[in-house]
Amino acid sequence: MLTRYFKQVKYWMTFNEINSAFSFPVMSQGLVASNGADDKRNIFQAWHNQFVASAWAVKMGHELDPQLQIGCMLLYATTYSYDANPVNQLATLQQNQAFNFFCGDVQVRGEYPAYTDAMMAEYGVKFQDLEFSAAELALLKHYPVDYIGFSYYMSAVIETTQEHHAEVGGNLLSGLKNPFLKASEWGWQIDPIGLRIALNQLYDRYRKPLFIVENGLGAIDRPDEKGEVQDDYRIDYLRQHIKQMGAAIHDGVDLMGYTPWGCIDLVSASSGQMSKRYGFIYVDLDDDGEGTLARSKKKSFDWYRRVIASNGTDLA
């Protein structure tokens, strides 16, 4: 791909939502129970192999053209402790390390973080039991990624003291209900300020440009009597998140781009449903595969076109 398209494409990413293997290894590693997903060592080994492949891609890309930008791509969920209990604070720290930061630490900093052994031990894995070489570790060090791409849809809450609290759904993750947030029809907690926090956390940690490559609202869209979809709820979701992007830029974050998920309705990867719609373009198709496949613009289509034209300043 690089050798064929490097003259046409400047920005590249190696593995989509690479850290999703923490909860759902089939998504980014192709591992299921029948081929080894139940053995956490296989997941960590696969990650190492992916990290090495990413470093090779950076090396190749920069040799083809030093101006090429090769990035990683993370699934990021801003994570809060349920309360001030130090036990929950520590659990939140460890959750952030394992889910939000581990893959980024290796791909951006070029080395395994200090907490690697402790994290792996939680799953009965020892780093020295993985297959790796000194040459591979050197490759990681010399060819870290140029920027961090990430998806952001929601935030999460951590509580480990065995108290009973209401739970919500999420993209590969589930957690406790945050009483300060509203949730989507699929239980994803809508948290625009959490995006500003995520941007600050990632930029403070890595000091490399950030690219929000996925963000959006999955919702049930119902055409009105004219066949039009008045998706003001989607417009409001995107408006609030884009406002927080502007606030993060004011905070000093280097944000290089934003692309919402997605431009057209399609089957949701997390639920397998067509009824969970994200797009600016409505597709006449239901969960059973019935429909005309006709396309039509939702209200959000022209709204987002104005957002693009104004580089995010016209959000009315």
N, C-alpha and C positions, 0 to 999 in steps of 0.2 A: 504493500500500500504506500509506504513512504517513497520508495524509488519511483513509483508510477505517478504519484500525485504531489510530490513535494513542491513543484513549481506553481501549483494552483492553490494549495492549502497551506496556511501558515500555522494554524493552531490545531494541536492533536491531543488526544487523551488515550491512555493505554487500556485500562480496565474499568468498566462501568461499575460504580458502587462497589468497589473491591472489598470494602469492609463488611458488606452484607453477609459474607460467609460466616461472620460471627454468630448470626442467628439463622441463616438460611443459605447454606453453602451451595445449593443447586443453582442459585441465581448467578453467582460470579465464578464458581469453580466447577460446576457440573457434577458435584458430589451428592449422592443420595445414599440411603442406608445400604443398598445392595452393592455399592462400589466403594464403601469406606467412610461415609460421612459420620458414622457413629463413633469413629476413632478420631479424637481431636488432634492427634498427631498428624493425621492426613491433611486436616485443614491448615495447620501451621506449616506443613511441608509445601502444600499447594501455594500458600501465601508467599513463602520464600521463593518458590519458582517464579511466581508472578512478579515479585519485586525485582528479581534478576532480569526477567524479560523486559520489564519497564526500563531498567537501566540500559539494557542493550538498545532499546528503542530511542532513548535519549542520545546515546552515543552515535547511533546511525543517523538520526535526524540532524544532529549538529554537524556531522561530517558532510552530509549532503548540502546543508545550508545553515550557517551559524545563526541565522535569523529565525529559524524554525523554533516554535515554542511547543514543548512536549509537557503535558500536565498529567496529574493523577485525577481521579474522580471518586469522591467519597459520598456516602449516604450520611448526612449529618442531622442529628436531633439534639438541639439544646436541651440539657438535662439538669433538672433542679432537684435538690434534696427536699423531701416532704416537710421537714422541720429543722430546727437547730440542734437536734440530737446529734452529738458527735459520731455516733454509730452510723446514722444515715448520711452524714456529711462525708465520712470515709467511704461508704458504699457508693456515693455519687462520684467521688473522685475516681474510684477504681472502675466504675462503669464508663466514665468519660475516657479514661486511659484505654480500656479494652475496646470500646466501640468507636468512639469519635476520633481518637488520636493515634492508635497503634500503627495502622497502615500509613497514615500521613507522616508520622514520625520517621518511618523507615524510608519512604519514597522522597520526602522533602529534605530531611536532615542527612540522609545517606547512611544511617546506621541504626541498629536496633536500640531502642530506648533502655534506660537503666532499669525500668520496671518489668522488662521482658521475662526474666526468670520467675519472678513472683507471680506474674499473670499466668504464665504457662503452667506453673505448679498447681494453680486452682483447677486445672483440667487434667492433671496427672501427666503432663508433658514436660520433658527436659529439652532445652535448646540444643544441648550437645548430642541429643539423639537424632536430630534432624540431619539430613544429607545436605552438606554445604561445604564450600571450599574457601580458602583464604583469598583466592582470586575472585570469587563471587562477592565476598564482602568488600574487597577493594573496588570492584566495579560499582557496587551500590554507593560507595563513598565518593567516587569520582563523577558519577552521572546522576545526580538527583534531578527531580523534575523542575521545570521552570515556573510553574504556577499550580494552583490548587483549584480544581473544579469540584463542585459539590452540589448535591440536591438537598433542598430543605422544604419540608411540608408541615412540620409540627414540632412540638417539644414533648418532653417526657418528664415524669416525676418518679423519684426513687424513694422507697420506704422498705426497710428490712427488719423492723422490730416486731413483725408478726401481728401487727394490728390490722383490723379489717377496714378496708376502704374501697370505694367504688372504683372499678377498672374501666378502661376505655380501650379502643382498638388502635391500630397503627400500621404503618408500612414496615412489615417484618418485625416491628417492635410493638409491644403493648405495655401499658403501665397504669399508674393510678390517675384518677381523675383530678385535674387541677381546678379547684373551685373558682378560680379567677378567669377561666377561659371558656369560650364556647367551643363546641365540637361540630365537625361536619356530619353529614348523614351516615357516614361510615365510622364515626367515633374518633376521627383524627382531630386533635386539639389545635385550634387555630390560634397562632401566636406570632403576630408580626414583630413584636418587640424581641421575641426569641431569635428572629433572623438578625436583628441588629447585634444582639449578644453573640450569636454564632460568628458573624463577620469580625467582630472585635476579638473574640477568642482565637480564631484561626489566624488573623493577621498578627496579633501580639505574639503568638507562638512561633510563626514561621517567617514573617516579614517577606512574603512573596505575594505577587498579585493573586487575587481571588476572582473566580468566575462562577456565578450561580447558574448552573446549567439545567436545573429543574426546580420548578416551584409552581404550584397551582392547586386548584380546588376541584376535587371529584364530587360531582353533584348530580342529582336527577333533574334533567332538563325536560320540560313539558312544553311543546309548541302550543301557542294560543290558537284562537279561532282563525287567525290569518296564517297560521303555519309558522309563526315567528317565535323565537325563543328570547324572552326578555330576562336575560341572566344578570340582573343587577347585583345579585349575591356574588357572582364571580368577579365582576368589576370591582366591587367593594373589597373583596379578598386581595386582589392584585394591587389595587390602589394603596391599601394599608401596608402591604409588604414593600412596595416600591418607595413609599414615604420613609420607611425605616432604612432602606438602602441609602437614601439621601442622607439620613441622619448618621449612618455609619461612615459615609464618605466624609462628612463634617468631623467625625471623630478621628479622622486620619487614615481610615482604611483605604487601601489601594484596590478598588473594585473595577475590574477590567471589562465585565460584561454580565448580561442577564438574559436568559432565555426561558420563558415559562413552559411548562408542560400542560398541554401541547397544543399545536395549532389546529388539529382536527380530531374528532372523536374516534376512539379505537378501543379495542378490548383491553380492560385494565389488567395489568400484569399481576397485581396483588390479589385481585378477587376473581378474575376470569369473567367479568361482567361488562357488557356493552353499556348497561344502564348507568355505570359509574363514569360520567363524562367529564372531560377536562377541556375540550377544545373550544376554539372560537368558531368552528364550523360544525354544524349539526349533521350527523349522518343518520339517515332513516334505516335503522337496524336495531332489533331487540336482542335480548339475552339468548333467545332460541335461534338466532340467525335469520329471523324473518324480517323482511322489509324491502324497500325499493333501492336502497343504497344512495338515494338522492341526497345531494349536499345543499346546505343553505347556511347563510351567514347568521350568526347569533348577534344580539345587540353588542356583545363584547368585541366583535370583530372590528367594527369601525372605531370603537373606543380605543382599542389597543393600537390600531393603525396610527391614531393621533399621538399616542404615547411614544411610539417608535419615532415618528417624525419630529417630535419635540425633545427627543433624548431623555424622556422621563420627566419633563417639567410640566406638561399639560396632563393633569390627572382629573380634570373636571368631568 
